[in-house]
Amino acid sequence: MSCELNGERNILFSFGLITDIQYADIGDGQNYSKTKWRRYRNALFCLQEAVAHWKGAKCSPEFIVQLGDLIDGFNSSLVDENDSERNFSKEAFDAVVNEFSKLPREIPVLHNIGNHELYNFSREELERSILHPSNSCQNAAFLNMHQSHPTASKEETKPFYFSFTPHPKFCFVYLDSYDISILGADESSPWYKQAVGMLRKYNKNEDLHSPNGLYGLERRFVKFNGAISRAQLSWLQTTLKKAEECGQKTVIFSHVPIFPENVDPMTVLWNYQDVLEVLWRFSCVVACFHGHTHEWGYAVDKNGIHHCVFDGVIEAPLDSNAFATLHVKDDSIVIEGFGVVESRVLKFSH
């Protein structure tokens, strides 16, 4: 696909991006630090507006990137009309997926999983859902033809990390930020035990969501973050090596940020150093896109990689929104922002 937008020429392809919808059928509430309001019901209206825009856009997106946290953790335990506590996770999940389903079949939605998915569902349940790439990519011919997905062993759950080639000049890589996590995991699994060990080394609080007593980057060792396993790191290195050999520029997507200089340290991947070490071995990586923090964060690292954290829908003002369409060119990515997401151009340094 090639199109021209507001004087921008030579666009190779475009894709939509949205993150941290966190829908729940409840009234507004404040965030963890009591600094912003979360508009749980309004989030669904924001998604409806985004979908309507993408359906009628001049430069139609070839796919949509959803960076995690479709629904809020509150859904797992809400009070119904009879004042009884009940799990509304499936109803909320279905409501959000139904809005995405209004996009044309040829515009697939590719999902990252976030901590809130794992508050509501186990990893095994998510494997069977539309969030898993083996299910979300079924209707996308170009994804099925140009997709790299690791094969799970009998002892492992199916990985949520994968790569695809939206254009011969680009490789897109989806990472799983909760490969090692205590969220949604079987407590008897070695991954759960490894996650507990990583957390407890630093976090001595009874409530592992709390960063009390942690300072600086140690504040990332809380329950709502996670880590990337050695197996995923090895796969990432192999994927980047292949992309570099093919002369492809590479873009990384994950729910949890991996570069600590543009975000609250409490929202950084536990083993972010390991990921950066792999990325910095290759000159093909040009940008990394994340959610989780709910507000824009931007930095360029020593290798010229753009690190962008996008505003979350859940904290968009009632009269605004938070989504974007990204237009990819040979030498840059043009972010066309809507609502609180500002438009900008990310020029590649190599």
Steps between C-alpha positions, in 0.01 A plus 500: 500500500613855431314821574546873554381680811504874567809553288671186630618300202660162444307325777564127469218388731300618800376336820282604792614498862306506825586397854370466856128513428428330836123499455273416793132578551568707812522867593816708470778451752849627571826338399743332741674825595172700517623745236266421207146381438431172326188508282402133489171528310619780275785274380252300291372818330860599425558163334181539295625838378841355410345212305267738313798717408709208371208372293470832320863611495654631177811291565330182620709305751607151397472378859448628853755468781334459841773533762327335795247545782175466306294480819560600859582266786192621689288282269614184679305600809208742465171535683193423287143634522428257786794633704683174442866485404545354151760462229420723201825433312341319207224759453752786497739312272221418254383864497847625399565224246159569347603859428822386332298250295327793324821559305513339155624140506807600302614728787609259776563609859828372644507486877761527770392366837529728801475455874125566498431210263686284750297636794189373320615180329764230526759471223332176391168681459669779303661243268152397388385860453525744210797658678732217403675558163402158369138620524528872421700446180266251334339752265820680399661345193814714520550397864459130432751525216760700690474392861758359738359337809691265733373147556407410855626186667256266673595649837448860395199715430479643147721810475340838444810644332532502122622700203357585160593689185239767416720618213815349342705783655372454856485237773260554791571314826246439778650421842323343797572717807351235732693199378625482860231625736291401798188628322278241334763231555473153644658524846661160454682606183873580496418838339283599796769398748762690301277809501446481877876471548568807284236703685587394853869577451405869513138533609437403863147641517204279583320664208724441199322776309657748741841659434538614862862480609626485141694785344597604149484220245446242774139627503440291188497183711125498557233248410355686202826479302674190367809371324602342171634144517830374365309306235328816377827695506664229289209510256524881488869484414437248222214711362706820497795325339277379218342845456843664479618245246190578291564875521178561693441776752346362819236637736445350847164489684440402863257600772764583763767760408862387468686833509501663847586856396153591367263353760417464867751240629208317662379397150819355350565136406682308774784391270498794261882493485495153341263616226697817425820297483347287223355799311831687509679214326317583178475816292161405354288604802354849449214533752335344806132564585336432838197564721455424874602841637187679363683819403732598218870439553774544244876456478767406249767259622872489420434294186244744361198280583179695566327384822134610514247433775145586390219665694241260636133521400395440861629842610387702198285803596127462439513738203805337344654167399837321474589309183720542195558398142864446413619549144821316418751636248847395392666749733246570772173421675238777503277484808158648425359550848139540611375641827784532751744315273710764325611468138873476438760359264757238603797531263724196472867560570610196298 
